[in-house]
């Protein structure tokens, strides 16, 4: 009786082992996938995104751009120092400055650029002040912020008829050409939007213009006026001399 019981247990064990073998053959254990460089990149990206806060972006942007800071000036050095300080506070160890030489242009703060509108009799009908009016004090109230100038624009005076060139795109100048309107030797009046402003000026220059005026259309950025309490976008105007 004892021998029979032992034999029965042995057969049961053999059958169980066999079943386990069949199961594992059909369902092999999954080996863990080794981590790759892409996994590390994804992990770093997730950690960075988890620590990015929109309100801090707004706060830092305001900190760095509230005051005018043309490149090469003491004001710009102060901005660099603020950035370096922020980086160090956030754990970056090797923060240092690199100096290099570049060609820069600066405005004449004592004699700002002006726009004159002269009629056919040579009489001056309008003269701009050369300084933008302060509409949004917290953004435009700093000394020197209102000076109108464009880096690397030609230094001089451009005088000629004004031609409205819409957004200054290639197709806009092609349409003017089809209409028989020539911009050669004239000043192109261009609207902001629908393209990079540098391309607008380049297209005007290629078509023979001697200067360009870029402006923000009030119909787009101040639809309900600029009275106190009404939120508007920044109004811009830039003058280029070729």
Backbone as CSV, one residue per row, in Angstrom:
resi,resn,N_x,N_y,N_z,CA_x,CA_y,CA_z,C_x,C_y,C_z
1,UNK,0.833,-1.215,0.000,0.000,0.000,0.000,0.856,1.248,0.000
2,UNK,1.906,1.202,0.800,2.809,2.348,0.880,3.525,2.560,-0.440
3,UNK,3.960,1.447,-1.061,4.668,1.549,-2.348,3.760,2.119,-3.407
4,UNK,2.487,1.711,-3.357,1.527,2.214,-4.353,1.319,3.712,-4.198
5,UNK,1.229,4.185,-2.958,1.035,5.621,-2.706,2.225,6.430,-3.188
6,UNK,3.425,5.934,-2.903,4.630,6.650,-3.335,4.695,6.716,-4.843
7,UNK,4.326,5.591,-5.496,4.359,5.553,-6.959,3.363,6.541,-7.550
8,UNK,2.173,6.618,-6.888,1.161,7.561,-7.381,1.633,8.999,-7.265
9,UNK,2.254,9.314,-6.153,2.781,10.673,-5.968,3.853,10.973,-6.993
10,UNK,4.701,9.993,-7.288,5.769,10.193,-8.272,5.213,10.483,-9.647
11,UNK,4.162,9.704,-10.048,3.545,9.952,-11.356,2.909,11.344,-11.419
12,UNK,2.279,11.732,-10.314,1.650,13.063,-10.268,2.689,14.168,-10.401
13,UNK,3.837,13.983,-9.741,4.904,14.982,-9.820,5.448,15.085,-11.232
14,UNK,5.610,13.897,-11.879,6.120,13.898,-13.262,5.156,14.633,-14.183
15,UNK,3.853,14.352,-14.012,2.845,15.008,-14.856,2.839,16.518,-14.623
16,UNK,2.947,16.918,-13.348,2.958,18.350,-13.019,4.159,19.052,-13.625
17,UNK,5.338,18.423,-13.516,6.544,19.011,-14.112,6.387,19.125,-15.619
18,UNK,5.791,18.089,-16.218,5.584,18.126,-17.665,4.666,19.252,-18.088
19,UNK,3.577,19.419,-17.315,2.647,20.505,-17.632,3.306,21.874,-17.494
20,UNK,4.119,22.011,-16.441,4.833,23.280,-16.264,5.788,23.541,-17.418
21,UNK,6.449,22.476,-17.884,7.363,22.635,-19.015,6.640,23.068,-20.268
22,UNK,5.477,22.435,-20.512,4.683,22.819,-21.693,4.221,24.268,-21.590
23,UNK,3.770,24.683,-20.383,3.286,26.053,-20.189,4.392,27.073,-20.439
24,UNK,5.563,26.824,-19.873,6.665,27.780,-20.031,7.198,27.802,-21.450
25,UNK,7.058,26.657,-22.159,7.456,26.656,-23.568,6.521,27.546,-24.376
26,UNK,5.229,27.459,-24.067,4.239,28.276,-24.779,4.233,29.727,-24.301
27,UNK,4.622,29.931,-23.056,4.619,31.281,-22.478,5.967,31.572,-21.829
28,UNK,6.993,31.800,-22.653,8.325,32.024,-22.087,8.367,33.311,-21.264
29,UNK,9.188,33.337,-20.255,9.350,34.535,-19.422,9.966,35.661,-20.244
30,UNK,9.402,36.847,-20.118,9.903,37.996,-20.871,11.144,38.567,-20.202
31,UNK,12.176,38.715,-20.997,13.407,39.295,-20.484,13.288,40.820,-20.476
32,UNK,13.721,41.485,-19.433,13.649,42.958,-19.409,14.482,43.565,-20.533
33,UNK,13.881,44.577,-21.230,14.585,45.230,-22.334,15.651,46.159,-21.774
34,UNK,16.866,46.046,-22.265,17.922,46.940,-21.764,17.607,48.390,-22.116
35,UNK,17.911,49.310,-21.218,17.657,50.727,-21.463,18.576,51.249,-22.560
36,UNK,18.039,52.145,-23.369,18.792,52.729,-24.471,19.014,54.218,-24.211
37,UNK,19.807,54.835,-25.088,20.031,56.284,-24.999,18.706,57.030,-25.123
38,UNK,17.821,56.523,-26.002,16.523,57.170,-26.185,15.707,57.154,-24.896
39,UNK,15.837,56.049,-24.126,15.123,55.975,-22.845,15.617,57.054,-21.884
40,UNK,16.935,57.236,-21.836,17.497,58.269,-20.967,17.035,59.655,-21.411
41,UNK,17.033,59.886,-22.737,16.584,61.178,-23.254,15.125,61.432,-22.872
42,UNK,14.293,60.390,-23.026,12.883,60.533,-22.687,12.706,60.834,-21.209
43,UNK,13.489,60.166,-20.370,13.412,60.394,-18.925,13.797,61.822,-18.575
44,UNK,14.874,62.297,-19.202,15.318,63.671,-18.946,14.272,64.668,-19.424
45,UNK,13.695,64.419,-20.618,12.675,65.317,-21.162,11.470,65.401,-20.236
46,UNK,11.055,64.241,-19.708,9.897,64.223,-18.812,10.180,64.997,-17.529
47,UNK,11.392,64.860,-17.001,11.746,65.582,-15.782,11.800,67.085,-16.034
48,UNK,12.336,67.467,-17.203,12.395,68.889,-17.535,10.993,69.470,-17.671
49,UNK,10.129,68.769,-18.409,8.777,69.264,-18.624,7.994,69.350,-17.315
50,UNK,8.257,68.400,-16.407,7.553,68.407,-15.123,7.934,69.611,-14.276
51,UNK,9.110,70.186,-14.550,9.586,71.320,-13.755,9.404,72.663,-14.453
52,UNK,8.828,72.660,-15.668,8.588,73.906,-16.392,7.213,74.436,-16.016
53,UNK,7.167,75.673,-15.576,5.911,76.294,-15.170,5.701,77.568,-15.981
54,UNK,4.510,77.681,-16.548,4.201,78.824,-17.394,4.358,80.151,-16.686
55,UNK,3.962,80.197,-15.414,4.057,81.466,-14.684,5.510,81.887,-14.470
56,UNK,6.426,80.918,-14.356,7.842,81.254,-14.198,8.422,81.770,-15.511
57,UNK,7.952,81.215,-16.629,8.400,81.713,-17.930,8.017,83.182,-18.068
58,UNK,6.781,83.497,-17.708,6.307,84.880,-17.785,7.108,85.780,-16.847
59,UNK,7.364,85.294,-15.655,8.107,86.076,-14.661,9.539,86.338,-15.119
60,UNK,10.204,85.313,-15.630,11.589,85.474,-16.077,11.681,86.360,-17.314
61,UNK,10.712,86.212,-18.221,10.713,87.054,-19.419,10.558,88.518,-19.040
62,UNK,9.682,88.780,-18.091,9.502,90.157,-17.621,10.777,90.675,-16.962
63,UNK,11.435,89.827,-16.185,12.669,90.215,-15.499,13.752,90.613,-16.495
64,UNK,13.839,89.890,-17.612,14.938,90.089,-18.553,14.650,91.140,-19.622
65,UNK,13.381,91.481,-19.840,13.060,92.362,-20.967,12.388,93.670,-20.567
66,UNK,12.212,93.924,-19.276,11.531,95.151,-18.858,12.269,96.401,-19.327
67,UNK,13.593,96.404,-19.219,14.392,97.570,-19.600,15.086,97.328,-20.931
68,UNK,15.269,98.380,-21.744,16.010,98.228,-23.003,17.433,97.745,-22.728
69,UNK,17.938,96.851,-23.557,19.296,96.321,-23.340,19.967,96.014,-24.682
70,UNK,20.278,97.046,-25.469,20.970,96.808,-26.743,22.273,96.042,-26.528
71,UNK,22.596,95.196,-27.465,23.813,94.382,-27.360,25.043,95.269,-27.230
72,UNK,25.973,94.857,-26.372,27.220,95.579,-26.200,27.179,96.698,-25.184
73,UNK,26.015,96.955,-24.603,25.891,98.032,-23.622,25.947,97.472,-22.200
74,UNK,26.107,98.374,-21.234,26.122,97.965,-19.835,24.791,97.322,-19.448
75,UNK,23.690,97.829,-20.027,22.376,97.259,-19.737,22.305,95.803,-20.180
76,UNK,22.932,95.496,-21.305,22.927,94.115,-21.782,23.798,93.223,-20.896
77,UNK,24.893,93.790,-20.380,25.735,93.033,-19.446,24.948,92.663,-18.193
78,UNK,24.117,93.586,-17.717,23.297,93.302,-16.537,22.325,92.155,-16.804
79,UNK,21.774,92.113,-18.015,20.876,91.010,-18.370,21.638,89.690,-18.366
80,UNK,22.866,89.706,-18.915,23.692,88.493,-18.909,23.978,88.037,-17.482
81,UNK,24.235,88.992,-16.597,24.501,88.650,-15.194,23.263,88.041,-14.529
82,UNK,22.087,88.552,-14.864,20.854,87.989,-14.317,20.662,86.548,-14.784
83,UNK,20.923,86.304,-16.073,20.773,84.950,-16.613,21.759,83.999,-15.947
84,UNK,23.017,84.438,-15.814,24.032,83.596,-15.170,23.638,83.278,-13.733
85,UNK,23.102,84.269,-13.037,22.691,84.056,-11.645,21.544,83.046,-11.561
86,UNK,20.580,83.154,-12.486,19.464,82.205,-12.511,19.957,80.790,-12.784
87,UNK,20.893,80.654,-13.715,21.424,79.324,-14.043,22.135,78.708,-12.840
88,UNK,22.935,79.515,-12.154,23.656,78.996,-10.985,22.677,78.568,-9.888
89,UNK,21.643,79.374,-9.680,20.653,79.032,-8.656,19.907,77.750,-8.997
90,UNK,19.845,77.417,-10.285,19.152,76.205,-10.711,20.085,75.013,-10.877
91,UNK,21.320,75.151,-10.353,22.194,73.992,-10.266,23.212,73.813,-11.362
92,UNK,23.290,74.747,-12.311,24.308,74.634,-13.360,25.654,75.065,-12.786
93,UNK,26.649,74.196,-12.889,27.934,74.437,-12.219,28.872,75.319,-13.033
94,UNK,29.040,75.019,-14.314,30.028,75.725,-15.133,29.351,76.837,-15.932
95,UNK,29.080,77.943,-15.271,28.478,79.105,-15.923,29.551,80.167,-16.094
96,UNK,29.830,80.552,-17.329,30.879,81.542,-17.574,30.500,82.397,-18.784
97,UNK,31.216,83.481,-18.967,30.956,84.413,-20.058,31.949,84.183,-21.195
98,UNK,31.475,84.384,-22.417,32.337,84.309,-23.594,32.198,85.632,-24.347
99,UNK,33.290,86.342,-24.524,33.267,87.620,-25.236,33.665,87.409,-26.697
100,UNK,33.004,88.124,-27.591,33.357,88.051,-29.004,33.039,89.390,-29.668
101,UNK,33.711,89.646,-30.771,33.587,90.921,-31.473,32.550,90.807,-32.593
102,UNK,31.630,91.764,-32.640,30.624,91.803,-33.698,30.438,93.252,-34.151
103,UNK,29.876,93.423,-35.332,29.553,94.753,-35.837,28.150,95.119,-35.361
104,UNK,28.025,96.261,-34.701,26.744,96.687,-34.161,26.423,98.102,-34.614
105,UNK,25.142,98.417,-34.610,24.713,99.789,-34.887,23.815,100.246,-33.742
106,UNK,23.899,101.540,-33.444,23.138,102.094,-32.326,22.372,103.334,-32.790
107,UNK,21.263,103.647,-32.120,20.513,104.848,-32.488,21.181,106.106,-31.954
108,UNK,20.815,107.225,-32.522,21.241,108.517,-32.001,20.123,109.000,-31.074
109,UNK,20.330,108.817,-29.769,19.269,109.143,-28.821,18.979,110.640,-28.774
110,UNK,19.955,111.467,-29.135,19.750,112.914,-29.113,19.034,113.403,-30.367
111,UNK,19.199,112.669,-31.460,18.536,113.037,-32.715,17.829,111.798,-33.271
112,UNK,16.677,111.470,-32.730,15.978,110.253,-33.157,15.492,110.345,-34.603
113,UNK,15.282,109.200,-35.199,14.787,109.143,-36.576,13.383,109.742,-36.666
114,UNK,13.127,110.412,-37.753,11.814,111.026,-37.961,11.297,110.710,-39.356
115,UNK,9.981,110.758,-39.471,9.325,110.597,-40.763,8.645,111.915,-41.112
116,UNK,8.908,112.403,-42.324,8.298,113.639,-42.815,7.343,113.294,-43.957
117,UNK,6.164,113.884,-43.920,5.235,113.780,-45.048,5.196,115.141,-45.723
118,UNK,5.623,115.164,-46.989,5.753,116.417,-47.746,4.811,116.365,-48.941
119,UNK,4.049,117.433,-49.163,3.121,117.442,-50.294,3.839,117.796,-51.590
120,UNK,3.086,117.842,-52.673,3.676,118.082,-53.993,4.277,119.473,-54.128
121,UNK,3.911,120.394,-53.250,4.478,121.742,-53.277,5.723,121.856,-52.409
122,UNK,6.144,120.728,-51.823,7.329,120.748,-50.978,7.064,121.198,-49.561
123,UNK,5.790,121.307,-49.199,5.435,121.748,-47.853,5.314,120.538,-46.923
124,UNK,5.852,120.668,-45.727,5.800,119.581,-44.754,4.424,119.540,-44.098
125,UNK,3.755,118.406,-44.235,2.417,118.237,-43.684,2.423,117.536,-42.324
126,UNK,3.459,116.755,-42.085,3.519,115.996,-40.839,4.961,115.636,-40.538
127,UNK,5.315,115.668,-39.246,6.639,115.235,-38.797,6.448,114.352,-37.566
128,UNK,6.969,113.148,-37.621,6.868,112.267,-36.455,7.819,112.745,-35.365
129,UNK,7.557,112.372,-34.150,8.390,112.794,-33.028,9.665,111.969,-32.902
130,UNK,9.691,110.812,-33.521,10.870,109.957,-33.410,10.884,109.129,-32.145
131,UNK,9.880,109.326,-31.302,9.765,108.569,-30.052,8.336,108.047,-29.953
132,UNK,8.198,106.761,-29.735,6.869,106.160,-29.660,6.119,106.650,-28.429
133,UNK,4.821,106.923,-28.553,4.035,107.299,-27.372,3.920,106.109,-26.425
134,UNK,3.880,106.392,-25.147,3.772,105.326,-24.147,2.303,104.965,-23.978
135,UNK,1.931,103.807,-24.498,0.555,103.326,-24.399,0.424,102.291,-23.289
136,UNK,1.450,101.459,-23.143,1.467,100.438,-22.093,2.654,100.758,-21.192
137,UNK,2.468,101.565,-20.141,3.596,102.050,-19.324,4.501,100.955,-18.793
138,UNK,3.939,99.837,-18.347,4.775,98.784,-17.767,5.677,98.125,-18.802
139,UNK,5.378,98.314,-20.082,6.205,97.743,-21.140,7.027,98.795,-21.880
140,UNK,6.545,100.037,-21.914,7.165,101.055,-22.758,7.640,102.277,-21.989
141,UNK,7.570,102.243,-20.667,7.867,103.437,-19.888,9.324,103.654,-19.547
142,UNK,10.200,102.689,-19.826,11.615,102.828,-19.472,12.291,103.879,-20.347
143,UNK,13.283,104.613,-19.807,14.014,105.605,-20.606,14.649,104.960,-21.837
144,UNK,14.445,105.585,-22.978,15.027,105.073,-24.217,14.210,104.013,-24.906
145,UNK,13.151,103.520,-24.249,12.362,102.441,-24.844,11.589,102.904,-26.074
146,UNK,11.278,104.189,-26.126,10.465,104.677,-27.232,11.239,105.109,-28.461
147,UNK,12.569,105.070,-28.418,13.370,105.483,-29.572,13.149,104.515,-30.728
148,UNK,12.817,105.053,-31.891,12.518,104.230,-33.062,13.771,104.070,-33.917
149,UNK,14.258,102.845,-34.000,15.432,102.580,-34.832,15.463,101.103,-35.194
150,UNK,16.162,100.797,-36.252,16.274,99.421,-36.725,17.748,99.099,-36.924
151,UNK,18.233,98.105,-36.203,19.645,97.730,-36.316,19.996,97.353,-37.748
152,UNK,21.162,97.809,-38.190,21.745,97.492,-39.497,21.018,98.148,-40.670
153,UNK,20.026,98.994,-40.389,19.453,99.777,-41.471,20.468,100.823,-41.901
154,UNK,20.402,101.238,-43.155,21.334,102.229,-43.659,21.236,103.535,-42.885
155,UNK,22.358,104.229,-42.724,22.385,105.501,-42.017,22.251,106.617,-43.040
156,UNK,21.130,107.309,-43.019,20.948,108.378,-43.987,19.486,108.745,-44.121
157,UNK,19.173,109.479,-45.190,17.818,109.952,-45.439,17.320,109.400,-46.764
158,UNK,16.131,108.849,-46.752,15.489,108.371,-47.976,14.277,109.247,-48.240
159,UNK,14.206,109.818,-49.429,13.076,110.674,-49.779,12.506,110.222,-51.111
160,UNK,11.216,109.994,-51.139,10.570,109.556,-52.368,9.089,109.342,-52.139
161,UNK,8.390,108.992,-53.204,6.971,108.701,-53.093,6.769,107.408,-52.309
162,UNK,5.627,107.331,-51.650,5.302,106.142,-50.853,4.356,105.246,-51.649
163,UNK,4.685,103.955,-51.689,3.845,102.976,-52.377,3.384,101.933,-51.363
164,UNK,2.078,101.749,-51.270,1.549,100.733,-50.358,1.769,99.354,-50.968
165,UNK,2.460,98.485,-50.239,2.834,97.163,-50.757,2.227,96.024,-49.941
166,UNK,1.146,96.303,-49.238,0.424,95.299,-48.453,1.381,94.622,-47.462
167,UNK,1.470,93.295,-47.472,2.320,92.591,-46.510,3.757,92.409,-47.003
168,UNK,4.082,92.942,-48.164,5.460,92.856,-48.638,5.892,91.466,-49.060
169,UNK,4.941,90.600,-49.389,5.278,89.260,-49.857,5.638,89.303,-51.335
170,UNK,6.217,88.225,-51.821,6.577,88.164,-53.236,5.343,88.397,-54.096
171,UNK,4.229,87.741,-53.726,3.010,87.879,-54.526,2.454,89.301,-54.495
172,UNK,2.712,90.048,-53.415,2.246,91.435,-53.352,2.997,92.306,-54.358
173,UNK,4.310,92.109,-54.450,5.086,92.882,-55.428,4.788,92.426,-56.851
174,UNK,4.486,91.144,-57.036,4.099,90.662,-58.366,2.780,91.299,-58.795
175,UNK,1.860,91.446,-57.861,0.583,92.078,-58.187,0.784,93.545,-58.541
176,UNK,1.631,94.241,-57.794,1.925,95.637,-58.129,2.500,95.735,-59.533
177,UNK,3.372,94.792,-59.879,3.980,94.791,-61.213,2.914,94.595,-62.286
178,UNK,1.965,93.674,-62.032,0.897,93.433,-63.011,0.009,94.663,-63.166
179,UNK,-0.133,95.433,-62.081,-0.949,96.647,-62.128,-0.194,97.833,-62.712
180,UNK,1.075,97.607,-63.053,1.871,98.684,-63.629,2.408,99.666,-62.609
181,UNK,2.487,99.246,-61.358,2.991,100.116,-60.290,4.434,99.744,-59.981
182,UNK,5.330,100.707,-60.134,6.759,100.474,-59.929,7.185,101.047,-58.577
183,UNK,7.949,100.279,-57.811,8.422,100.764,-56.509,9.873,101.228,-56.573
184,UNK,10.464,101.187,-57.738,11.864,101.587,-57.864,12.037,103.064,-57.510
185,UNK,12.978,103.338,-56.597,13.241,104.706,-56.180,12.201,105.266,-55.231
186,UNK,11.328,104.393,-54.712,10.254,104.855,-53.833,10.366,104.192,-52.456
187,UNK,9.488,104.602,-51.558,9.475,104.053,-50.201,8.292,103.101,-50.073
188,UNK,8.566,101.869,-49.677,7.524,100.849,-49.557,6.852,100.935,-48.193
189,UNK,5.524,100.996,-48.194,4.745,100.989,-46.960,4.215,99.573,-46.759
190,UNK,4.632,98.925,-45.671,4.377,97.498,-45.474,3.659,97.238,-44.157
191,UNK,2.747,96.293,-44.184,2.033,95.894,-42.969,2.744,94.721,-42.304
192,UNK,2.735,94.725,-40.974,3.214,93.556,-40.240,2.254,92.391,-40.460
193,UNK,2.764,91.185,-40.266,1.935,89.992,-40.369,2.129,89.268,-41.681
194,UNK,1.760,87.975,-41.677,1.853,87.132,-42.877,3.261,87.095,-43.447
195,UNK,4.243,86.926,-42.599,5.612,86.810,-43.083,6.613,87.479,-42.162
196,UNK,7.871,87.082,-42.312,8.963,87.639,-41.518,9.278,89.047,-41.995
197,UNK,9.439,89.974,-41.063,9.653,91.377,-41.430,10.927,91.564,-42.239
198,UNK,11.958,90.741,-41.951,13.187,90.851,-42.725,12.972,90.521,-44.187
199,UNK,12.108,89.541,-44.458,11.792,89.190,-45.842,11.019,90.309,-46.523
200,UNK,10.143,90.971,-45.789,9.379,92.075,-46.364,10.326,93.164,-46.877
201,UNK,11.284,93.532,-46.016,12.246,94.575,-46.380,13.116,94.111,-47.544
202,UNK,13.532,92.860,-47.507,14.364,92.312,-48.584,13.615,92.345,-49.916
203,UNK,12.350,91.970,-49.911,11.564,91.992,-51.145,11.432,93.416,-51.681
204,UNK,11.243,94.373,-50.761,11.144,95.769,-51.191,12.449,96.234,-51.819
205,UNK,13.569,95.873,-51.207,14.873,96.280,-51.724,15.150,95.635,-53.074
206,UNK,14.815,94.350,-53.218,15.024,93.649,-54.488,14.243,94.322,-55.607
207,UNK,13.069,94.848,-55.266,12.230,95.493,-56.276,12.567,96.963,-56.476
208,UNK,13.679,97.421,-55.884,14.183,98.754,-56.181,13.785,99.853,-55.225
209,UNK,13.094,99.525,-54.136,12.712,100.564,-53.174,13.954,101.124,-52.481
210,UNK,13.904,102.388,-52.090,15.041,103.018,-51.404,14.847,103.042,-49.890
211,UNK,13.665,102.646,-49.443,13.384,102.610,-48.014,12.086,101.867,-47.766
212,UNK,11.802,101.585,-46.517,10.576,100.866,-46.176,10.068,101.319,-44.820
213,UNK,8.769,101.381,-44.700,8.114,101.673,-43.424,7.208,100.490,-43.100
214,UNK,7.464,99.841,-41.971,6.622,98.744,-41.508,5.752,99.242,-40.368
215,UNK,4.488,98.863,-40.365,3.592,99.351,-39.317,2.593,98.268,-38.920
216,UNK,2.096,98.381,-37.710,1.018,97.518,-37.233,-0.306,98.166,-37.605
217,UNK,-1.155,97.426,-38.275,-2.444,97.959,-38.690,-3.380,98.033,-37.480
218,UNK,-3.849,99.235,-37.112,-4.760,99.352,-35.962,-6.005,98.489,-36.109
219,UNK,-6.413,98.217,-37.363,-7.588,97.377,-37.586,-7.369,95.959,-37.085
220,UNK,-6.102,95.583,-36.921,-5.785,94.229,-36.476,-5.419,94.165,-34.996
221,UNK,-4.774,95.211,-34.473,-4.258,95.112,-33.106,-4.943,96.063,-32.119
222,UNK,-5.812,96.931,-32.602,-6.546,97.833,-31.695,-7.938,98.067,-32.264
223,UNK,-8.682,96.976,-32.426,-9.965,97.043,-33.121,-10.988,97.927,-32.421
224,UNK,-10.887,98.024,-31.095,-11.878,98.830,-30.370,-11.236,100.040,-29.713
225,UNK,-10.111,100.484,-30.270,-9.491,101.704,-29.781,-8.404,101.466,-28.761
226,UNK,-7.832,102.562,-28.260,-6.730,102.478,-27.304,-7.057,103.235,-26.020
227,UNK,-8.337,103.410,-25.740,-8.724,104.119,-24.527,-8.331,103.308,-23.297
228,UNK,-8.154,103.978,-22.146,-7.755,103.282,-20.918,-8.699,102.126,-20.591
229,UNK,-8.120,101.040,-20.136,-8.911,99.885,-19.744,-9.136,98.879,-20.846
230,UNK,-8.757,99.221,-22.070,-8.938,98.309,-23.198,-7.614,97.631,-23.502
231,UNK,-7.613,96.322,-23.517,-6.386,95.571,-23.772,-6.101,95.577,-25.270
232,UNK,-4.878,95.955,-25.637,-4.469,95.950,-27.036,-3.125,95.262,-27.148
233,UNK,-2.791,94.911,-28.369,-1.468,94.373,-28.624,-0.509,95.537,-28.856
234,UNK,0.771,95.245,-28.825,1.784,96.285,-29.011,1.687,96.872,-30.425
235,UNK,1.713,98.197,-30.515,1.706,98.879,-31.801,3.148,99.177,-32.184
236,UNK,3.525,98.779,-33.376,4.907,98.924,-33.811,4.992,99.667,-35.134
237,UNK,6.110,100.346,-35.326,6.432,100.937,-36.618,7.945,100.940,-36.748
238,UNK,8.444,100.555,-37.912,9.879,100.521,-38.149,10.173,101.157,-39.497
239,UNK,11.296,101.849,-39.564,11.703,102.523,-40.795,13.060,101.989,-41.222
240,UNK,13.160,101.594,-42.478,14.415,101.091,-43.037,14.874,102.011,-44.159
241,UNK,16.171,102.278,-44.190,16.783,103.023,-45.287,17.765,102.091,-45.973
242,UNK,17.662,101.971,-47.300,18.531,101.048,-48.037,19.772,101.761,-48.567
